[in-house]
Amino acid sequence: MSISIRPERPGDERAIHSLTEAAFRTQPHSDGTEQDVIDRLRRDGDLALSLVAEGDGRIVGHIAFSGVKIADGSRDWYGLGPVSVWPELHGKGIGSALIVRGIADLKDRGARGMVLLGNPEYYGRFGFEHDPSLEFPGPPAPYFQRLVLADEPPRGIVTYAPAFY
């Protein structure tokens, strides 16, 4: 399947919601609210970057980025996630393409870096790594990772947009 990636546009909301709900429905780490988080990020104006992958005439993948606060005052840092692909299309490179494009787009906008909560094996191939100086209380520490795009790595506790809480 050939895909194209573009920014979310008005009218994509329902497809993104359904896709995200389906993508996380059977994931053991999911609390089932990822689609609602995206809706709240959009509503609150905190959806800094929202990209969709289209293939075969429909939206087949989505990725969201939102600003984060870091205790040391670092600016221009973002949270990656959620990233969603229709379950029957997993393993076809759609999620990877969305991640690569999202990182590039945010770097072009002057982002200093990004954080995420996810599988270290998967996200490590994009340059994400765990940094004990950067904390997100709750989940197992190795799953909280960062990617530095510019300057020195930040330090301290990370707080996501209110939509996540």
N, C-alpha and C positions, 0 to 999 in steps of 0.2 A: 504494500500500500504506500502510495506517495502521499506525503503530508505537506501542508504549508502552515506556517506559524504567523499569527497576527495578534495585535492587541485586541482585547475584549471590546465589543461595541454594544450599544444599546440593543436590546432584544436577545442577547446571548444568556441572560441571567437564568432563565428556566433550564436551558440545556446544561449549563455549568452546574446548577444545583443537582439535577438528576444524575449527571455523570459523577459528581463527587460523592453523592450518596451511594451509588452503585459501586464505585471504586473502593470505598472503605467499609462496605457492609460486612464483609467476611474477614476483615483484618483484625487479628487478635489484639493489637495495640490501640485500636480505635475505640472512642467512646460514642461514636455514631453522630457526632455533631459537626463534623468538618464542613459540610455544606452550609450549615447555619453560621459557622464562623465566617465563611466567605461572604454570605449575605450581610452579616453585621459589619464586616470590614468595609464593604461597599457603601452601606447605609451611613456609616460614621465618617466616610471620607478618608479612611485609613488604608485603602487598597492602593498602594503606591504603584504597583505594576501587576497587570492581569493579562496573561497571554493564553490564547487557545490554539490548539492544533486542529486543523481540519483535514479530513480525508474522506473520500467516497461521499462527498456532499453533506457531511455532518461534522459536528464538533466531536473529536475523539480523545482529546486531552486538554488539560488546563493546569496552569500554575499560578499561584498567588504570591506576592511579596508585599510586606508591610513594614513600616518603620518600627525600630525597637529603640528603647532607651537603655543606656549602659551606665552603671553607677559612676564610672570615672568621667562621665560627661562627653565621651566620644560621640561624634556626630556622623550623619550619613551612613548609618548601619541599618541593615534590613533583615527581616526574618523571611526565610524561604518556606513556603508551605501554606496550605497543603498543595501537593502536586497529585493529579488524578489522571488515570487512563482507564477507559472501559476495560473491565476484567478480561474479556475475551481477546484483547489486544495487548496484554502484558507481554513483555519480552521482545517487542518489535522496535524498540528504540524511540518510542514517542516521548516517554518521560525524560529520557536523556536529552533529546533534542530540545525539549522545553527548558530544561535546566541550563543547558549550554547557552541558549538564546537569552534566557532571563539574566544570567550572569553577565553576558556581554552588554545587554541593554542597560543594566544598572551601572556597570562600569563606565559606559559612555555618558551616563548622567552624573558621574562624579561620585558614585558610591565608594565608600572606604572599605566596606566588607559586608558580610552577611553571616547569619547564624541559622541553625536549624536543629530540629530534633528528629533523628532518623538513624537508620542502619549505617554504622560506620563503614562496613564493607562496600555498600552501594555508593554512598556519598563521597567516600575517600577517593574514588577515581576522578572526581571533579575538583579535587584539591582541598576538600573539607577535612578538618582534623579536630580532635578533642584538644582543648587547651585548659588545663586546670586553673588558670588565672581568670577564666571567664566562666561564670556560673549561672545555671538555671536550676534552682532548687526543685526537687521532686523526683524526676526520673533518674535512672542510672546515669551517672556522669559521662561515660564514654559515648552515649547517644546524643549528647549535646555537643555540637561541633561548630567550628567557625571557618570562614574563608576570608583571608585578608587580601584586599584588592589594592590598598594604598596605605602608606604610613605604618606605624607600629601597631601591633595587636593591642586591643583594649583590655582592660582589667575590671573585674567586679561583676556584680549581679546584673543580669539582663532581664528587662521587663518588656513583654510583648504588648501590642495594642490591646485596649480593653475588650475587644471582640473575642479574644481567646479565653477570657476569664468568666 
